[in-house]
Amino acid sequence: MNISQQQELVAEGLQRISESAKFLGISRSFVYRLINSGVLPTVRIGRSRRIPIRAVRELAAANVVVETPLG
């Protein structure tokens, strides 16, 4: 990822792990699993970790499932 892509990713802002978990409707520990597996990128500021809001939205959008009716 080049600098331009990194800047674009964080342009919408950053949020805490707990805020990402609440938005996605999952536990904080599951968010950490997504981070550790490379699914969610993070930004380190000192000892704090923040997640780009855009990355959280993209993760949610990429996992939308449309069920087809049986019939």
URGI-V994508 format. One line per field, one symbol per residue. ss: DSSP state (H for helix, E for strand, L for the rest). phi: phi as a letter, one per 30 degrees, with the letter a starting at -180 (. if undefined). A space follows every 50 residues. Layout:
ss: ???
phi: ???
This chain:
ss: LLHHHHHHHHLLLEELHHHHHHHHLLLHHHHHHHHHLLLLLLEEELLEEE EEHHHHHHHHHHLLLLLLLLL
phi: .ddddddddcedjbbdedddddedibdddddddddddidcdbccbicdcb cdedddddddddcdccdcddl
